[in-house]
Amino acid sequence: MNFSIATDKEGFQVTAAAQLLGDDLLVTCTGGDKPHIGAVAVAYPRPSINDPEKLSASANVICLSGHREDELARSAALKLCRAIGRTVTVVAGMHWDKIDAQGIRQVVANVEELIDRLCNELTYRMGGKDGEA
């Protein structure tokens, strides 16, 4: 299963592409004038520390020097992992020349919207897991 979704609210186009790799999921979040690899996050499911009967997730992140996509990649990977109960890797890289603080907030909102949409679509297609936030 491979598919992609996009949004361009307030002129900040962001695309999220999902690809199943066996039981795992690879997602790329790109956008702007110079899409690139800025950060990579891998989240993997595990039993919750508070309640081993519930699913939780942990993540590892690599962020390239000078890039700021690490938190976006991490939160997206964790959210998707909890939703589908599989190992998820998110590669994120977006760049807009001369973006201001409001633009950055809009990009974050756009990415969050796409991740929510991916969670809904993947949960529908694959069946989700009950996880903790």
N, C-alpha and C positions, 0 to 999 in steps of 0.2 A: 504494500500500500504506500503510495507516494502522492502527496498533494501539497498545494501551497495556498495561502490566503494572504491578503494584503489590506492595508488601510492607508489613507492619505489625509487624515484629518488635519486641518490647519496647514496643509501643504507639506507635511512631513510624511512622505511615503515610507512605509516599513512593510517588509514581506517576511513571512514565516513559512518555511518549507519543512515538511515532515516526511521522513522516510523510515520505514521499518527495516531493521537489519537483524534478521532472525527474530529473537524475542525482544530485542532492544530497539530504542527509538533515537534517531538523530534528527535534531531540529536546527535549522539555520535561521537566524534573525538578522536581516541586512536592510540597509537603506541609505538614503542620502546621496551625496555627490561622489563618495568614494567608499563603496562597500568593501569590507575587509574582514580579517580575523583579528578581533581585539581582545576577546576573552573566550575561554572554553570552560564549561562547567559540566561535571558528570555527577548525577544524583543516582543513588541506588536505594532500593527499598530495604527496610529492616523492620523488625518488631519495635513497637514503641517502648521507650524506657519506662514510661508511666503505666502502660497497660500492654503487655506482650501480645494480647489478642488483637490489638489494633496495628495498622500499618503506619509507619512513619518513613522518613527518608533522611539520608545524610548526603553531603555534597563536597566535592573537591573542585577547586577553581584554579585556573591558570590565567593570569591577566598579563598581556604584553605591556611592557614599560610605556608609559605615556597614554595609555588607553583607560577608558572609564566604563567599559561595558561589563565589568565583573559582577556587580550586584544584579544587573538585569539578567545575565546568564544564569547566575546562581538561583535567583528566585524563580525564574522560568523552569529550570531543570527540576527543582524541588516540587513545584506545583504540579508539573506534568507527571513526575514520578509517583507522587501520592495519588494522582487521579487514575493512573493506569496500572500501578504496581509493577513497573518494569524499570530497568536501567535506562536512563535518559541522558543523552549528551546534547548540550545546547552550545552552538557556536554563534557568537554575536559580534557584529562589527558594523557600525553606522557612523557616518560623518557628514556634517553640513558645515560649510565654510561660514564663519561669522555667526554661529548660532548663539542666541542669548539665553538667559535663564528661563524665560517663558517657553522658548523653543525646546529646551531640554526637557522641561516638564511635560510638554506635549508629546515628545518622542517617547518618554517613559510611559505616558498614558496610552499611546498607540501600541507599544509593545505589550503592555499589560492586557489591553483589549484582545490582541491577537492570541496571546497565551490562553486567556479565558475561552476564546472561541475554539482553539485547538483542544483544550481540555474537554469541552463539551462534545466536539466531533469525535475525538478519540475514545472517550468514555462510551459514546453511543456505538461506535464501530467495534470496539474491542471489549467492552465491559469494564467498568471501573472498580476501584477498591475503596473501602471505607477507610479513610486516613484521618490523621489529626492535622490540624492546621499548623 
